[in-house]
Amino acid sequence: MALRLSGAGAITEVGQGFITAFPDLRLRMEDILMQGERAVYHWTFIGTNTGPGGTGHRVRFSGYEVWKFGEDGLIAESQGHFDAAAYQRQLERGVEESR
């Protein structure tokens, strides 16, 4: 799945949604690479969906963001990529966390 967000407001809104849904959220940085004018941030998301209306299941999935920076040096656009089917399956059934 690809999720394209433009502007600080949209990026903040999606981030806040995950923080609300997963109060114990851990976002682990796996790598960050420069590709021309863009940065590619690889991450692993770990958390339990115990926020409002949550399933109570634990998820662990990886993905990456492609960031485009604005003239102010802040992220102006973020294109997120992850396996949406695996994420949905984990929300429904949970996953055992490996160390």
Secondary structure as the mmCIF struct_conf table of DSSP 4:
data_model
#
loop_
_struct_conf.conf_type_id
_struct_conf.id
_struct_conf.beg_label_comp_id
_struct_conf.beg_label_asym_id
_struct_conf.beg_label_seq_id
_struct_conf.end_label_comp_id
_struct_conf.end_label_asym_id
_struct_conf.end_label_seq_id
STRN STRN1 ALA A 2 SER A 6
BEND BEND1 GLY A 7 GLY A 7
HELX_RH_AL_P HELX_RH_AL_P1 ALA A 8 ALA A 21
TURN_TY1_P TURN_TY1_P1 PRO A 23 ASP A 24
STRN STRN2 ARG A 26 GLN A 35
TURN_TY1_P TURN_TY1_P2 GLY A 36 GLU A 37
STRN STRN3 ARG A 38 THR A 48
BEND BEND2 GLY A 51 GLY A 51
TURN_TY1_P TURN_TY1_P3 PRO A 52 GLY A 53
STRN STRN4 ARG A 58 PHE A 69
TURN_TY1_P TURN_TY1_P4 GLU A 71 ASP A 72
BEND BEND3 GLY A 73 LEU A 74
STRN STRN5 ILE A 75 PHE A 82
HELX_RH_AL_P HELX_RH_AL_P2 ALA A 84 ARG A 93
HELX_LH_PP_P HELX_LH_PP_P1 GLU A 96 SER A 98
#
